Amino acid sequence: MIAASPELQERELVKRSGLADTIAAALRDRGTAEPAAAVVGRTAVTVYFVAGNRWNQAAKHHTLAEVIDIILEEFFDAIMPSLPCAH
């Protein structure tokens, strides 16, 4: 439904951006420096929504939390393929 409506797509982007900004602000309040706070905020929101989409399209053999872990593992493997994963 959202994919078919430019207005809903724009609203979804604004909502995701606001959520990322809120996460980044919370991280800054805890002492995380910029630009790390902004990067982590945007990445967290992206991971959550990618995982949610995958979870909604799958047969739900995993919980949403498990799918988030899978997405994070894929993310870390993509950015650090030669390093042992510590998560």
Buried (B, 14 or more C-beta within 10 A) or exposed (E): EEEEEEEEEEEBEEEBEEBBBEBBEEBBEEEBEEEEBBBBBBBBBBBBBBBBEBBEEEEEEBEBEEBBBBBBEEBBEEEEEEEEEEE
